[in-house]
Amino acid sequence: MPERLTFRRDVSLAVLTRAATARDHHEDLGCSILGPASRAVRDAHRSLSREVRRLGEAKAARQAAALVRRLERTPAYARLGTGRHRAGRLELKPSVLFPDPEKTPPRVLHVRRGATGFDLDVAPPDWPAVADCCAALARGLGTSERRLFLRRPVTATLLTELGGAGWFEPHDGARPVPPGGFAFVGHHTTLLSDGGATVLVDPYFRPMAEVDLPGYAPMHARDLGPVDAVCITHSHGDHFHLGSLLTLPRDTRVFVPPVARESLFSTDCARRLEQLGFTNVEAPSWFGSRKVGALSVHALPFYGEQPTDGPGVYDDLFNVGSTWVVRGPTTSAAFFADAGHDVRGSMREVCDFATRGGPVDVLFCGVRGFRLRPLLFGFTTLDAFLVNVPPGALTTPQRLMAGPAEALEYARRLGARWLVPCADGGAPWYWREGMGPKYPGYPGEPVEGASRLDENPDADPYPERVAAFRHEGDPEVVVLRPGEVLRDGRARAAPGFHWPFAALARR
């Protein structure tokens, strides 16, 4: 039988608007807070970050309002404003807050392996062909299909570059998820399989690296088999990642948040996917539902992960998302990602609505809490959030998303049997990018500029810590490792994915 080829596990894809500088390669299109729409704001914030670093956190906090006023007088920031003030802050131009997505279309497919990569310039009419080629490689590209892609210049260039670099390897076949089970890819990426249908939540496939242990590799689309539908919770790059979505067929049903217009905080996911040639994208309104074979998929509000947990400067500027409840013949799950509460509402209320269809078996929920002073946003990926912080909230630690106690409360309200703490890394390919605390035994260090990945109970707790908040009668806390499958409350390693790191020592 002819060998089928796929991407090596250390190869990653990113969709860019431009690739002129090294920095451009880290500004994936689709990531609302680190993508091209926020570039000017992030550039303008650099002077503030430098000053906070010079003064130190305590002294900077005492001068917070003055520091922000000084920032707003710098030429880089002033150019973004209207000259008027709003809620004590310089008002930004509508074109900054709500940029036109047509002005930053996808232009480049960036393919990377370790420290090397190549850029493929893609004209708008060619994106469907490029997407088809990437999806074919993910499921295993056969000889006859390869001949077809070699007839089109753009995909011929892609295949030739990949082949010449040695970035192919044999496809070793998908590892199907047991019916009624969940395959945990890592972070918040989870595949639910029940009743002969599958739903994949927040696909974010990361590459392995030379420092990773050779016997433990990240799961990719190639390992999951057919996917009937995808649910996206929000447009941050670790939940809505176009490079990962390109490894799925373009006709896959993709359910995205109902973003009325693209903003500094929210990518118009539907429009961006359409620009790549995806043909089956829907944005259900909150409280709407869709059928996917035997599964019912319910879109619910996403409250949380906003600049503050109170009113902002702009009352129409939010990180817009959707949380999801998926029900099948034998199991059900809720996917809350980075949600919590904000000025519009709380996930407590969402839980009460979600149980109108009966209890939910499993809750997948972030537990980071992320208590942080907004003045320090410039040292995180949330840099652009600062524009919507009133002066009085600059130094008040904000709980931007659920912590362990809140996640357990949500699970109780859902009538869940199990809580899976997630959305905070979970394996080396996330730690390396600054997401989540690492475990003893990790052989490498994060990339330059990333955090040192030490545990921070207010922002990056070990998932095992959630058990300390559990009371008698609470749902069971199940710590899933990337590459494990959850079924009937029991976690088992999928073939080829065995967690190699030391368990967290009890303290």
N, C-alpha and C positions, 0 to 999 in steps of 0.2 A: 504493500500500500504506500503511495507517495507520502513523504513527510509533510506535515502541516506546520507552518511557521507562525510564531507569535513574537511579540516584544519580549526582550529580556526583562527580568524583574527589577533590574536597576535602571530602567529607562522610564522617563516621565514625559508627559505632554503638557503644554500650556498654550493658551490662545492669547495673543497680544495684539495691541493696536499699532505698536511700532517696536523696533528692535535695534535702535541706533546706539544705545549705551548698555552697559552691564546692568544698570538699575532697571531699565525697561524690562529685562527678563524676569524680574520679580514682581511686576505689576500686571498680574493676570487680568485679562478682560473678564468681567463677570463678578469680580470681588468688589463689592461696593465701597469698602473702607480702605482697600489697598490698590485699587485699580486706577485707571487713567482719570476717571472723573474727580477723584480726590487729590490728584497730584499737586495742583496749585495750592490747595489748602495745606497739605502736608509740608510743601516747600516753605510756605509762609510761617509755619509753626516752628521751624528749626531754631530761630533766634530765641524763642521762649525756652525750648528744651536746653539750649546751651546755657541760658541764664540760670535756670533751675539747677542744672548740674553744678554750675560755679558756686551758687549760694548754698547748696545743700537743701535737703527737703524741709527741715524745720524752719530755717530762715526764709526760704521761698514761700512757705505757707503763710507766714506772717505778712508777706508783701504781695500776696496773690493778686488782689484786685489791681494794684499798681503795675504789677508785671504784665497783666493782660492788657491794661490800657496802653502801656508802652508797646506791646506787640501790635496793637491795632493802629498805632501811628507809624509803624515801619512801612516803607514803600511797598514791599511785597504783599503785606496784608491789606493796606489801604486800597491797593488796586482792585481788590476783590469786593470792596464795599460800595454802598450807594452814597456815602457821606452822611447818612442819617444814622440815628441810634435807635435801638429797640431793646427794651428790657435791660438797659444798662450795658448793652454790647453794640459794637459797630454792626449795622445791618449789612448783610451780604447781598449781592446782586442775585436776582432770580436765576440767571444763567449759571451761577456758581452752585446754588442750592439745588436746582433742577436742570442739570445739563442735558442737552439734546443727544440721545444715544446714536443718532445718525451721524454725529460729528466724530465719533470714535468707533467706527466699525471694526470688525476683526480683519486684520491684514496679514498676520504672521502665525504660523504654527511653529512653536519652538519645541524641539526635541532634545532632551538632555540625558546624558549618562555621566554621573559624577561631576567632574569639573569641566567636561567638554560638552558641546552641543552644536546644533546647527539650526538655522532659521530657514523656513520654507515660506516664501512670499506667496500669498494666496489671493487671487482676485475674487470678488464677490460671487461670480457664477461658478467658481471652482470649489467652494466650500462643501457642497453636497458630495462631490466625488472624494474629497479628502476625508470627510467624515465616514463615508462608506468604506474606504480603504482602512482607516483606523479600526473600525468595528470588525471588519473582516479579519484583521490581524489578531484582534482580541479573542475571537472565537476559533482561530486557527485558519490561516490562509493556505488554501490548496493550490496546486500547480495551475489548473485551468483558470481559476479565479485570478491568480497572479498575472496570467497572460493578458486578461482583460484590462487590469489596472495599468499594465505596462504600455497599453495603447494610448493612454491619455497623458500628455506631458507632465501635468502637475503631480499625478500619482506615480508616474514612472520615476520622476525625480525623487519623490519620497522613498520609494522602495529601493532605488539605486543607492541613495545615501545611507539608508539603514543597513542594506546588505554590505556595502563597502566598508562601513564602520564595524561590522560584525555584531550588530545590535539585534539580531534575530536569535531565537532558539526554538527547538521543537516544542510544539504544543502538547502538553501531557494530559489533556482532558480535564473537563470540569468535574467537580466533586459535588454532586447534588445534595441539597439540604433535605433532611428527612421531612416528610409531610407533617405539618403541624409544628414546625420548628423554626429557629432563627439562627442564621449564620452571622456571627459578629465579625465584621471586617476590621473594625477598630474605630476609635474616636466616636462618631455617631453613625457610621455606615453600617447598616444592618439589612439583611435580606430575610423577609418573612415568606415562608412557603406553607400553603394550606389549601386543601381542596383542589389541587392541580394548578394553582395560580401562584405567582410570585410578585412581591412588591419590594423594591429596593429603596431604602431611605438614605438621602444625602450621600450619594457616591463620591468618595474622596480617596482615590487610590494613590498611594505614595510609593516611591521607589526604595529598594534596599540600597545599601552602600557597602564599600569594601570593609568598613569597620564592623558591620553586622555579623552575627554568628551565622556560619554557612548553613546550619541545619534549621534555621528559623527565618522564614521569609514572609513578606507581606502578601496578603490576598489581593488579587486583582479581578477584573471582570472575567478573565479567562477561567477562573476557578468556580464561578457561580452558576454557569449554565444559562439558559434563557431567562430573561427578565421581562415580565409582562407589563409592569408599570414602575415608575419612579416617583417618589414624593420628595420635594425640596422644602425644607423648613424656612430658610432665609438665605439671603444672598451674600453672606460672608464666604470668603474663599475656601474655608474648610467645610462648607456645607453645600455650596453651589460652585462646583469646579468644572469649567468647560472642558479642560483637558481630560478629566475622568469621564465626563459624559460622552466624549467623542468615541470612547471604546464600547459604546452601546449602539445598537442599530438606530438609524434616524427615525424609523417609524414606531419606536417604543413610545408608549403613552407616558408623558411627563406631566405631573401635576405640580404647579408652582404657586407661590403666593400671589394674591390679587393686587399687584402694584399698579396704581392708577397712572403714575408717571415716574420715570426714573429720577432718582434724587441722589444727593451726596451720600445718603445712608442706605439706599435700596436700589439695587439693579432691577431693571425691567427684565426679569428672567425669561419671560415668554418671547420678548422681542429678540434678545440675545441668542436664544436657541434657534429662532427662525432665521436669523442671519447666518447660522451655520448649516441650515438646510433641514432642521428637524421639522417633521410634518404633523406631529400628533401631540401638540402642547396645549394644555388647558390650565386656566387659572380659576379654580372654583372659589366662589365667595365663601367667606366664613359661614359655617353651618350647612354648607352644601355637601353633597356626597356623590360618589361615582361607583359603578360596579366594575370590577376587574375579575371576570370569571366568577368563581365562587366567593370572592372577597368583596367586601364593601369598604370603601375608603371615605373617611369623613374628614373634611377640612374644618379646623377649629381655630379660634384666635390665638395669636402669638403675642403674649404680653411679656415684657422684660427686655433685657439687653439694649437699653436706651442710654443716652448720655447721663441722665439722672433718673431717680425714681419719683421725681416730682415734675412740675411744669418746666418746659424748656423755653428758650428764646422764641422759637417758631412753633406755633401750635399745629402746623401741618407737616412737620418734618420728623419722620419716625423710621426706625429700622423695621420695615414691614415684613412680616412672616406669616406662616401658618403652622400650627401644630396638627398632628394627624392621629386619628384612631383608625386602625385597620381591624376588621372583624372577619373571621373565617368560620368554617364549619366546626373546627375543633379548638381554635385558639383565637386570642385577640391581644392587641398591644396598642399602647399609646406612645408617641414619640414627641417629647417635649424639647429636646436639644437644649438650647441656652435660655429657655424661657423662665419667667418668674413673675414679676409684677412691675407695672409702671403706672403713670398717671391715668391711663385709660381703663385699667382693670387688673385682675389677678388671675393666675392660673387656678386658684381655688374655685373661682366661679366657673371656669372652663371644665374642671373636673366634675362639678355638679351637673353640668349640661351633658357631658360625655356619658354619664352613667344612665341616661334615659334609655339607652339601648341595652342596659344590663351592665354588670361589672366588667372590668377590663382585666385580663389575666396578668399582663406584664407592662410595667412602665419603664421605658428607656428615658433617662433624664439626666441632665447635667447636674453636678453638685458643687460647682466651683464657688458659688456665691459672688466672687469677684468684687470684694469690698476694696474700693480704690478711690483715692482723691482725684477728681477730674483734672486738677492741675498737673497730674503725673501721666495723663493720657499719652503725652508725647513720647513716652518710653514704652508704649505698647502698640499693638496693631490698631487700637481704637483712637489714634491720634486725631482723625477728622471729627470725632464726636465732640471735641471741645467747643466747636462753633455754636452748639446748642445748649451750653451751660451758662446759666445766669451767674453774675458775680457772687451772689450769696451762697452758691453751691460749690464754688471752686475747691474748697478745702474740706468739705463734708464727705466722708467716705460713703460711697453709694453702693448699695447691694444691687448689682446689675442683673443678677440671675439667681436661680435657686441655689441654696446651700443644702447640706445634708438633711437638716431638719425639715426644710420646706419640701424636698423631694420625697421624704418619707410621708409627710402630710398629704401630698398629692396622691401618692400611691394608696394611702388609706382611703381617701375620698373616692378614688376610682374603684375601690373594692378589690385592688390587685392582690395577687398571691405573691408576686415577686417584683422587686425593684432592681433594675440594672443601672448602676451609676456609670455614666459614660460622658462623651463629648469633651474629654480632656486628655487627648492623646491615648496612651496605653501601650505603646511599643516604640522601639528605637527610631523608626522612620518618622514618628511624630515628635519624640523628644528632641531629635536632631534639629527640628524646625521651631523649637521653643514651646511646644504644646505638651503640658503635663509633666509631672515629676518622673524621674527615671528610677529604676530599681537597681539594687546592688547587683553587680556582675555585668553591667553594660560596658563593652570594651572600648567604646569610642567617646569622643566629645562632640558637642553640638557645633554647628557651623559658626563661623565668625559672626559676631553681632547678635546671635541668639542668646537667650537667657542661659544661666548656668544650670537650670532645671532642678534646683533644690526644691524640696517640698515647701509650699507656702499654704498653710491651712486656710487662709482667707482667699486664695485664688487658685491654687493647684494642689488640692489634697489628694493623697492616695485614695483610691476608691474603697479600700478596706476600712478607712476611717468612718465610713457611713455607719458601720455596724455599732459604733459607740453611741450613736444617736437613737438607736432602735429600742423601742419599749416592748414589753410583752404584748403579744397580739398584733404587732405591726407586721407588714409584709416581710417576707424573707429577702435579705439582700444577697444578690448573686453577682459576684465579681467575674465578669467574662473577660477572657484574654482574647486579643485578636487572633482569629483562626479557630475559635471554639464555636460549637453549635449548642444552642440551648433548646432542650425539649423536655416538657413536663417538669420544668424546674431543675433539671440536671444538665450540667455543662460537660461536654465531651469535646476533645480535640478532633478537628477534621483531619483526615489523612494528610500527613506532611506538614502539619502546623502544631507543633508541640512546644508550649511555653517553656523556655530554658532558664528563666531568671529566678533568683532566690525570692521566696515569698517574703513579704514585708514582716520584719521582726516585730512582735508585739511589744509595746512600750507601756 
